[in-house]
């Protein structure tokens, strides 16, 4: 039986492209939302989940970091996908015909300069691949979609303009989620550990909690905060560090972190992607 990997979006979405790139031996499983993709892994409909977490142009994908800690899943890999945005239209359309381009709210700002230059109005869609499908099923040459070339192939659309993103290195990072963790692997480009924590209600708790990483020579690549349960006083932090919990210096730092937190949960230990160390 073919193994499946769930992603948010329809066939032809950038999440689909990430699945094809990172897990070509898995069958991509479209999911309407990130919650649905996570649930597909949780209930066994899929073996893995491909979850977009941040884009080099747009920044953090909204709400994802608050979803992952409650998912019950574990991060087992990361992958970086170069996002090429293309203007897709009807087979008989030309660039000069297009007055509207439909795409996800995240993707519209990533090609804003191209849209302005060509007098095209951006319209929001729940999914880039859905926008491509709807353009294909319609009969209006003035409407186009902002999507991948994979979507053009799937829905029989014409690439009216290729690689229209504003920034030449536009890249999205995805996390690959599974039901069970795997701490046994070691990556050629190093290891990453992701975790969430809440600090105790004492003065300078966050400063003290972070001190163990500095004194043990550990590079913290990400530290983000978000509210828990809609309360301004309940703040949870999402962090990523270079290293494996079995590394002596990481063990010491995590022990010190534990002294100043009332909640600490390791979400994943996984090989760092080689592209992590490329300049984006």
C-alpha positions as CSV (number, residue, x, y, z in Angstrom):
1,X,0.0,0.0,0.0
2,X,1.3,3.4,-1.0
3,X,2.3,5.7,1.9
4,X,0.7,9.1,2.0
5,X,1.8,12.6,2.9
6,X,-0.9,15.2,3.7
7,X,-0.5,18.9,2.8
8,X,-2.7,22.0,3.0
9,X,-4.3,22.9,-0.3
10,X,-5.4,21.4,-3.6
11,X,-3.3,19.4,-6.1
12,X,-0.9,21.9,-7.6
13,X,-0.4,23.9,-4.4
14,X,3.1,24.7,-3.2
15,X,2.6,22.2,-0.4
16,X,2.0,19.6,-3.1
17,X,5.3,20.7,-4.8
18,X,7.1,20.3,-1.4
19,X,5.7,16.8,-1.1
20,X,6.9,15.8,-4.6
21,X,10.3,17.4,-3.9
22,X,11.0,16.0,-0.4
23,X,9.1,12.8,-0.4
24,X,8.7,11.6,-4.0
25,X,8.0,8.0,-2.9
26,X,4.8,9.2,-1.0
27,X,1.4,9.9,-2.5
28,X,0.4,13.5,-1.8
29,X,-3.0,13.9,0.0
30,X,-4.7,17.3,-0.4
31,X,-6.3,18.8,2.7
32,X,-8.5,21.8,3.0
33,X,-6.7,23.3,6.0
34,X,-3.6,22.8,8.1
35,X,-5.9,21.4,10.8
36,X,-7.2,18.8,8.3
37,X,-3.7,17.9,7.2
38,X,-2.6,17.4,10.8
39,X,-5.8,15.3,11.6
40,X,-5.1,13.1,8.5
41,X,-1.8,12.1,10.1
42,X,-3.3,11.8,13.6
43,X,-6.0,9.4,12.4
44,X,-3.8,7.3,10.1
45,X,-5.2,8.5,6.8
46,X,-1.7,9.8,6.1
47,X,1.7,8.7,7.3
48,X,3.3,12.2,7.2
49,X,2.2,15.8,7.1
50,X,3.9,18.6,5.2
51,X,3.2,21.9,7.0
52,X,4.4,25.3,5.8
53,X,5.7,27.4,8.7
54,X,7.5,30.4,7.2
55,X,8.4,32.3,4.1
56,X,11.5,34.3,3.5
57,X,9.4,37.2,2.0
58,X,6.2,37.1,4.0
59,X,7.4,35.8,7.3
60,X,5.6,33.4,9.7
61,X,2.6,31.5,8.4
62,X,-0.2,32.6,10.7
63,X,-1.5,30.3,13.5
64,X,0.7,27.3,12.6
65,X,3.0,27.6,15.6
66,X,-0.1,27.5,17.9
67,X,-1.5,24.5,16.0
68,X,1.6,22.3,16.2
69,X,2.1,22.0,20.0
70,X,-1.5,20.7,20.3
71,X,-1.3,18.4,17.3
72,X,0.2,15.4,19.2
73,X,2.6,15.0,16.3
74,X,6.3,15.2,16.1
75,X,8.6,17.1,13.7
76,X,10.8,14.5,11.9
77,X,12.3,16.6,9.1
78,X,12.4,20.0,7.5
79,X,12.6,21.1,3.8
80,X,13.1,24.4,2.1
81,X,11.2,24.9,-1.2
82,X,12.1,27.7,-3.7
83,X,8.8,29.3,-4.4
84,X,8.5,30.4,-8.0
85,X,5.3,32.3,-8.6
86,X,3.8,32.2,-12.1
87,X,0.9,34.0,-13.7
88,X,-1.4,31.3,-15.1
89,X,-4.2,32.0,-17.6
90,X,-6.4,30.4,-20.2
91,X,-4.7,28.7,-23.1
92,X,-5.8,31.4,-25.5
93,X,-5.0,34.3,-23.1
94,X,-2.1,36.8,-23.3
95,X,-0.5,38.8,-20.5
96,X,-2.2,42.0,-21.8
97,X,-5.6,40.4,-21.4
98,X,-5.2,39.9,-17.6
99,X,-6.9,42.4,-15.3
100,X,-7.2,40.2,-12.1
101,X,-4.9,37.6,-10.6
102,X,-6.2,35.4,-7.8
103,X,-4.0,33.9,-5.1
104,X,-3.7,33.1,-1.4
105,X,-3.3,36.2,0.8
106,X,0.2,35.1,1.6
107,X,1.3,35.0,-2.0
108,X,-0.1,38.3,-3.2
109,X,2.5,40.5,-1.4
110,X,5.3,38.3,-2.8
111,X,4.6,39.5,-6.3
112,X,3.1,42.9,-5.6
113,X,5.7,44.8,-7.8
114,X,4.8,42.7,-10.9
115,X,1.1,43.1,-10.4
116,X,1.4,46.9,-10.0
117,X,3.7,47.2,-13.0
118,X,1.3,45.3,-15.2
119,X,-1.9,47.0,-13.9
120,X,-3.2,43.7,-12.5
121,X,-5.5,43.7,-9.4
122,X,-4.8,41.0,-6.9
123,X,-7.7,39.0,-5.5
124,X,-7.6,36.7,-2.6
125,X,-8.3,33.0,-2.9
126,X,-8.3,30.3,-0.1
127,X,-5.6,28.4,-2.1
128,X,-3.4,29.1,-5.1
129,X,-4.1,25.7,-6.7
130,X,-7.9,26.3,-6.2
131,X,-7.4,29.6,-8.0
132,X,-5.8,27.8,-10.9
133,X,-8.6,25.2,-11.0
134,X,-11.2,27.9,-11.0
135,X,-9.5,29.8,-13.8
136,X,-9.3,26.6,-15.8
137,X,-13.1,25.9,-15.3
138,X,-14.1,29.5,-16.2
139,X,-14.1,31.3,-19.6
140,X,-12.8,34.7,-18.7
141,X,-9.4,35.5,-20.2
142,X,-9.0,38.6,-18.0
143,X,-8.8,36.4,-14.9
144,X,-5.5,34.6,-14.0
145,X,-4.1,32.6,-11.1
146,X,-0.9,33.0,-9.1
147,X,0.5,29.5,-8.7
148,X,3.1,26.9,-9.5
149,X,4.0,25.4,-12.9
150,X,2.8,22.1,-11.4
151,X,-0.6,23.7,-11.1
152,X,-0.4,24.8,-14.8
153,X,0.3,21.2,-15.8
154,X,-2.5,19.7,-13.7
155,X,-5.2,22.2,-14.8
156,X,-4.1,22.8,-18.4
157,X,-3.3,26.4,-18.0
158,X,-0.8,28.6,-19.9
159,X,2.1,30.2,-18.1
160,X,1.7,33.9,-19.1
161,X,4.6,35.1,-17.0
162,X,7.2,33.0,-15.2
163,X,8.9,33.6,-11.9
164,X,7.3,36.9,-11.1
165,X,8.1,36.9,-7.3
166,X,9.6,40.2,-6.1
167,X,12.6,38.6,-4.4
168,X,14.9,36.3,-6.3
169,X,15.4,33.9,-3.4
170,X,11.8,33.6,-2.2
171,X,11.7,30.4,-0.2
172,X,9.2,28.6,2.1
173,X,10.2,26.3,4.9
174,X,8.1,23.3,5.6
175,X,8.1,20.9,8.6
176,X,7.4,17.2,8.1
177,X,5.3,15.8,10.9
178,X,4.8,12.2,12.0
179,X,2.9,10.3,14.7
180,X,6.1,9.0,16.3
181,X,9.4,10.8,17.0
182,X,12.8,9.5,15.7
183,X,15.7,10.6,17.8
184,X,18.1,8.0,16.3
185,X,19.1,9.9,13.2
186,X,22.0,12.2,12.7
187,X,22.2,14.6,9.8
188,X,25.2,15.5,7.6
189,X,24.3,19.2,8.1
190,X,23.7,18.9,11.8
191,X,20.6,18.4,13.9
192,X,17.8,20.7,15.0
193,X,15.6,20.5,18.1
194,X,12.3,22.3,18.3
195,X,10.4,22.9,21.6
196,X,7.8,25.0,23.2
197,X,7.9,26.4,26.8
198,X,6.2,28.7,29.2
199,X,8.4,30.6,31.8
200,X,7.5,30.7,35.5
201,X,6.1,33.9,36.9
202,X,9.3,35.2,38.4
203,X,11.3,38.3,37.6
204,X,13.6,38.0,34.5
205,X,12.5,34.4,34.0
206,X,13.0,34.5,30.2
207,X,16.4,36.0,30.5
208,X,17.5,33.4,33.0
209,X,15.9,30.6,30.9
210,X,17.9,31.6,27.8
211,X,21.2,31.9,29.7
212,X,21.9,28.2,29.6
213,X,22.0,28.2,25.8
214,X,24.5,31.1,25.7
215,X,26.8,29.6,28.4
216,X,26.8,26.2,26.7
217,X,27.6,27.6,23.2
218,X,24.3,26.6,21.6
219,X,22.9,28.6,18.7
220,X,19.2,29.4,19.0
221,X,17.9,30.0,15.5
222,X,14.3,30.9,16.4
223,X,12.4,32.3,19.4
224,X,8.9,33.4,18.9
225,X,6.1,34.1,21.4
226,X,2.3,33.8,21.1
227,X,-0.7,34.0,23.4
228,X,-2.3,30.9,24.8
229,X,-6.0,30.7,25.1
230,X,-6.5,34.4,24.1
231,X,-5.0,35.6,27.4
232,X,-2.5,38.4,27.4
233,X,-0.8,37.0,30.6
234,X,-0.3,33.5,29.2
235,X,2.5,33.5,26.7
236,X,4.1,30.5,25.2
237,X,7.4,30.5,23.3
238,X,8.4,28.4,20.3
239,X,12.1,27.8,20.0
240,X,14.6,26.0,17.7
241,X,18.2,25.3,18.5
242,X,21.1,23.7,16.7
243,X,21.9,20.3,18.3
244,X,20.5,17.1,19.6
245,X,19.2,16.6,23.2
246,X,21.8,13.8,23.6
247,X,24.6,16.3,23.0
248,X,26.2,17.1,26.4
249,X,25.9,20.9,26.0
250,X,22.2,20.6,24.9
251,X,21.4,18.4,27.8
252,X,22.9,21.0,30.2
253,X,21.0,23.9,28.6
254,X,17.7,22.0,28.6
255,X,18.1,21.2,32.3
256,X,18.8,24.8,33.1
257,X,15.8,25.8,31.0
258,X,13.6,23.5,33.1
259,X,14.4,25.4,36.3
260,X,12.7,28.5,34.9
261,X,9.7,27.0,33.1
262,X,6.4,25.5,34.2
263,X,5.8,23.8,30.8
264,X,8.4,22.4,28.4
265,X,7.7,20.1,25.5
266,X,10.1,18.9,22.8
267,X,8.3,18.9,19.5
268,X,10.9,17.4,17.3
269,X,14.5,16.3,16.8
270,X,15.5,16.2,13.1
271,X,18.3,16.6,10.7
272,X,18.9,20.2,9.5
273,X,18.2,20.6,5.8
274,X,21.3,21.4,3.7
275,X,19.5,24.5,2.4
276,X,19.2,25.8,5.9
277,X,22.9,27.0,5.6
278,X,22.4,28.7,2.3
279,X,21.9,32.4,2.1
280,X,18.3,33.2,1.3
